Amino acid sequence: MHGSGPGPAPLAYPADLHGDRRVLRMYSAEGRILGGRLLEIPPARATEVDQALTETFADPAVALVHVRAVEYGCFMLEAQRLP
């Protein structure tokens, strides 16, 4: 039956992708870079990335955020604003 289950788990930053330094790169709906934010958070405190993403999406101009590793610029994941 539709809607009878507990529903999906809340979305959260996957702690196993975390490292000591990550960059949040913010984009507009048109694909323009709006800025970036350096995070220096040890893996043991990876849940703090969720708070940083919440703060980032407080800006209504931000449509999506790329999370990248600092050392090599590797793309880790994309977070999108919920409709």
C-alpha positions as CSV (number, residue, x, y, z in Angstrom):
1,M,0.0,0.0,0.0
2,H,1.4,3.4,-1.0
3,G,2.5,5.5,2.0
4,S,2.1,2.7,4.5
5,G,5.9,2.3,5.1
6,P,8.2,4.4,7.3
7,G,9.5,6.3,4.2
8,P,13.0,7.0,3.2
9,A,15.7,7.8,5.7
10,P,16.7,11.5,5.9
11,L,19.4,12.4,3.5
12,A,22.7,13.1,5.0
13,Y,26.3,13.5,3.9
14,P,27.9,10.1,3.6
15,A,30.5,10.0,6.2
16,D,32.6,7.4,4.4
17,L,33.3,10.0,1.7
18,H,34.6,12.5,4.1
19,G,38.2,13.5,4.6
20,D,39.9,16.3,6.5
21,R,39.4,19.0,3.8
22,R,36.5,19.4,1.4
23,V,35.3,22.3,-0.7
24,L,31.6,23.1,-1.2
25,R,31.2,24.8,-4.6
26,M,27.9,26.5,-5.0
27,Y,26.0,26.9,-8.3
28,S,23.0,28.8,-9.5
29,A,20.1,27.2,-11.4
30,E,21.8,28.6,-14.6
31,G,25.0,26.7,-13.8
32,R,27.1,29.7,-12.7
33,I,29.5,29.3,-9.8
34,L,28.3,31.4,-6.9
35,G,31.3,30.8,-4.6
36,G,33.0,28.2,-2.5
37,R,33.5,27.2,1.1
38,L,36.5,25.3,2.5
39,L,35.7,22.8,5.2
40,E,38.4,21.5,7.5
41,I,36.6,18.9,9.5
42,P,38.1,15.7,10.8
43,P,36.4,12.5,9.7
44,A,35.2,11.9,13.3
45,R,33.0,15.0,12.9
46,A,31.8,14.4,9.3
47,T,28.2,15.1,10.3
48,E,29.2,18.8,10.5
49,V,29.1,18.8,6.7
50,D,25.3,18.5,6.9
51,Q,25.2,21.8,8.9
52,A,27.5,23.5,6.3
53,L,25.2,22.3,3.5
54,T,22.2,23.6,5.4
55,E,23.8,27.0,5.8
56,T,24.8,27.0,2.1
57,F,21.3,26.3,0.9
58,A,20.0,29.1,3.1
59,D,21.0,31.4,0.2
60,P,18.0,31.1,-2.2
61,A,20.3,31.6,-5.2
62,V,22.1,28.3,-4.6
63,A,20.5,25.5,-6.6
64,L,23.1,22.9,-6.2
65,V,26.4,22.2,-4.5
66,H,29.4,20.1,-5.6
67,V,31.5,18.6,-2.8
68,R,35.1,18.1,-3.9
69,A,38.3,16.9,-2.3
70,V,40.8,19.7,-1.8
71,E,44.0,17.9,-2.7
72,Y,43.2,16.8,-6.2
73,G,39.9,18.6,-6.8
74,C,38.1,15.2,-7.1
75,F,34.3,15.4,-7.4
76,M,32.7,13.6,-4.5
77,L,29.0,14.3,-4.8
78,E,26.3,16.8,-5.8
79,A,23.6,18.1,-3.4
80,Q,20.5,19.7,-5.0
81,R,17.9,21.9,-3.5
82,L,14.7,20.1,-2.8
83,P,11.7,21.4,-4.7
